[in-house]
Amino acid sequence: MTLRIHWYLPTNGDNRDIVGSGDRSQKTLAAVANGFRPPDIDYLGQIARSAEQLGYEAVLTPTGTWCEDAWITTAALTQVTKRLKFLVAFRPGLLSPTLAAHQAATFQRVSGGRLLLNVVTGGDSAEQRRFGDHLDHDQRYARTDEFLAVLRGVTEETTAPDETFSFTGEHFRIEDARIDPGPWGRPEIFFGGASPAAERVAARRADTYLAWGETPAQIAARLDRMRELAAAEGRELSFGIRLHVISRDTSAQAWAEAERLLDRISPERIAVVQADLAGSESVGQRRMHALHGGDRTKLEVSPNLWAGYGLVRGGAGTALVGSHEEVADRIEEYHALGLDHFILSGQPHLEEAYWFAEGAAALLRSRGLLPPPASSP
């Protein structure tokens, strides 16, 4: 299958240093304040338009109290782009699944069918409580399972145009609902999570299962397990991976940039962020931590796979680092395992979008793994 390359919208702000999920708080903002780029609509629009021109299929927008609201931000950006899709992250359980389906259908009509959904259950109980959500980890995933059952149920095609959908579960009770997604159909559902509870939900309800960037051996084991779980549900999944990227003309230049980013991180900032992340219930977050263990001297965890981002950033904590050819080789290696969607980012997101697109992505196109940008003749 052809690769599908996506980029990232930094709705918590951007910088030439690593900006993490908590860096808009006063506690850590000072660490990246020099040259900080606020996530205003002009700057995000600049990234979105560049991503579209460069041939990225979609951009991921994160969710959380530390960033701008993904639905509102991306709806605005549909008006300054023409083809770019928006992978909107949101938390189930904070709104009705029927309302989420309604929002998605409206977004499809406003954008001309350019919505993808990234369902994020949430692995931090402290953050969930800020939204008034007091369920524990496994209860949240049980609610996500019901949420996606309803989301799919109210939007799937039916044999009768007036047929409705009802659902009674522990967390939701829906009566006689139907949402028309229009000619584009229900948006594709992306879903990630490394815990057994998350994997069960993904196998049952997702279209594309997302993993954070681990070593090829770890990813291969994860995909094998997910294929088995999906097969037990009578389903098949597609797969994607979330990575940062530092792609340069030479390997030495790429690693010099990684070292520059590392040199800009103080031990105090690492300690603050790692203390915050230690309270996370996310299995995926623990797996990211296990790659580096807080040790800044052992960050190349696999050829061209660098865990430096994870020192000061929650969520995806690894980057592909190397020459354009090396980065393209690593992506082709992951693709051979069964990964089709690559959701990439780099700091600053505007400049790094060009470095990757004009370097490694161009090589992947020459190998027949990527189609040419839609703007090309």
CORVENUR-V101411 format. One record per run of one state. SS is the DSSP state (2 for helix, 1 for strand, 0 for the rest). FROM is the first residue (numbers start at 1). TO is the last residue. If there is no record, write none. Layout:
SS_FROM_TO ; SS_FROM_TO
This chain:
0_1_3 ; 1_4_9 ; 0_10_13 ; 1_14_14 ; 0_15_25 ; 2_26_32 ; 0_33_36 ; 1_37_37 ; 0_38_40 ; 2_41_54 ; 0_55_57 ; 1_58_61 ; 0_62_69 ; 2_70_80 ; 0_81_84 ; 1_85_90 ; 0_91_96 ; 2_97_111 ; 0_112_114 ; 1_115_119 ; 0_120_124 ; 2_125_130 ; 0_131_136 ; 2_137_155 ; 0_156_164 ; 1_165_168 ; 0_169_172 ; 1_173_177 ; 0_178_181 ; 2_182_184 ; 0_185_188 ; 1_189_192 ; 0_193_195 ; 2_196_205 ; 0_206_207 ; 1_208_212 ; 0_213_215 ; 2_216_232 ; 0_233_237 ; 1_238_248 ; 0_249_250 ; 2_251_263 ; 0_264_266 ; 2_267_277 ; 0_278_282 ; 2_283_292 ; 0_293_299 ; 1_300_302 ; 0_303_304 ; 1_305_306 ; 0_307_307 ; 2_308_311 ; 0_312_318 ; 1_319_323 ; 2_324_337 ; 0_338_340 ; 1_341_345 ; 0_346_348 ; 2_349_358 ; 0_359_359 ; 2_360_366 ; 0_367_377
